[in-house]
Amino acid sequence: MNLSATNTRCIADTAPAWYLVHCKPRQDERAELNLLRQGYTCYRPQHSCERIVRGSRQIIAESLFPGYLFIQLASDANWAPLRSTRGVSRLVGFGGMPLRLDDRLIERLKQRTTASFKPALEAGDSVRITEGGFAELDAVFVTMDGEQRVILLLNMLNRQQQISMPLMSVVKN
């Protein structure tokens, strides 16, 4: 038996690897914070998106995989604290063994999530007007007109008319 091959295998087996953590419902951010406080290396892919909250546009960061996050652990690390960490449900695995992920997967996710942004309303989106003289009519979103107003295309008398309305007066269909 080659002694150097045995040593290499032991070192590779204890090298840190990425695993998938299943979080409790809507607690992936909480689980990540608690794991980071305990000194674990975690990664929760996020993307920025624009949401309309109480009539104003806000850019928020959302989990790319809600309910899941990645954790880097060595096979000889103490895994016991994971089970009692707030927000953590379990490690994803098969046959009672945690599933080891390829490091390249995490690298690719990090590269792809750095520049993603999704606006709440995009040109061409169908919207419904909720207030005013055009209430309950459908329209097509064209663009924002400042921070609190939108420009819509409304089909009136077989012609498309552009109108400007408050942002809080429309909802996406």
N, C-alpha and C positions, 0 to 999 in steps of 0.2 A: 504494500500500500504506500502510496506517495504521501509523505507527511505534509508537504506544502499544499497539495490539493485539498487535504482535510482542513487545514487552517484557513484556506481561502473560502471554503464552503461555510465554515463557522462565522467568519467575518461577514460574508454576504447575508447569512441568515439573520444576523443581529443588526444589519444596516437599517436605518429608518425607511419605512415604506408608508405609502398613503393608504388609508382605509376610509370607508364611507360610514358616517354616523347618521342614523335615523333619529330625528328630533321629535319631541312631542308637538302636537298641532299648534301652529303659529308661535313656536318658541325657538326657532332656529337662531335668531339673534341672541336670545338669552343663553342658549346652550354655548354658542361661540364665546360670549363674554366670560362665562363661568369656566370654560376650558382654558381660555387664555390666562385667566387669573391663576389657574393651577400650573401654568408653565408649559402647556401643550402647544404645539404648532398646529394651527387650524387654517383652513381656507374655505370661505363661503363666497362662491362666485355671485357677483351682483351686477345688475345693469341699471342704468339711469332711465327713468321714464317720467313723462309729464302727466300729471293727474289734475283733474279739476276738483278741488276740495272747497266746499262752501262758496262756490262762485268765483274762485280765483285759481289761477294756474300755479302749480307747484311742481318742482322737479324733485323727485324722491328716488332713493336707491332701493331696489327690491331684489330679493334673492332670485337667482336664476333657476334654482331648484328648491322651491319652498319645501321645508320640512327636512332638508338634508344639508350636511356640510362635510368637508373632508378633514381628516386629522392625520398627522404624520407621527408614527410610533415605531420604535424599534421592537423586535419580537421579544426581547428580554426586558422591556419596560414594564412598569406596574400598570396593568390594565384595570385593576379593581376600582379605582376612583371614578372611572367612566360611568359605571352603573348607577352611582349615587349622585352624579352631577345633575343639577337642576336644568331642565330643558332637554336632556338626553333621554331617548327612549332605549336605543340599543345600537350595537354595531351591526352593520349589514353583513351577513355571511351565509354559508351553506353548510349543513351538517354540523352545526355548532362551532364552526371555525370561521373567523372573520375573513372576508374577501379582500385579498391584497390587490391594489390597483397599480396600473402601470404609471410610472413617474411622468411619462410623456403626455398622458391624458391631462394631468394637472398643469403642465407647462403650456399645452395648447389652450386650455380654458383661460389661463391667465393672460395669454396673448390676445385672445378673442374678446374678452370682457372689458378690456381697458378702454375701448372707444365706442361702446354701444349706447345709443340714446334713442328713445322712442317717444315722440310727442303724443299728447292726449288726442289731439285732432290733427288729421292730415288732410291736405287738399283732396277733395273728392269724396270725403266721408259723408254718409247720410246722417242728418241730425233731425231732431224734432224740436219745434219751438214750443216752449211751455208757458210763456207769459205774453201779454200784450194783445194787440189786434190780430196777430197771426198765430195765436195759440192753437195747438194741436195740428199745425201744418208741418209737412216734411219739407226739408230744404237740403241743399248741398253746401258743405263747408268749403269756402274759398281760401280765406287767410285770416290771420289775426289783424285787428285794427287797434294797435296799442296793446295795453296789458289787460283791459277789461271789456273789450268789444271784439266782435267777430263780423266778418263780411260773409254773407250767405247768398246763394242763388236760389231764388224762389220762383216756381212756375206759376205765373198768374196770367190768365186770359191767353193761354197758349204761347206765352213769351216768358223767357227767363229774365227776371229782374234781380239786380243786385241790391241787397239791403244790408244795413249795418244795425246790429243789435247788441245789447249787453251779453257778455259771455254767460252770465248766470241764467239767461233766458233760454238756453239751448241744452239739450242732452243728446249724446251720441246714440244712434239707433243700433 
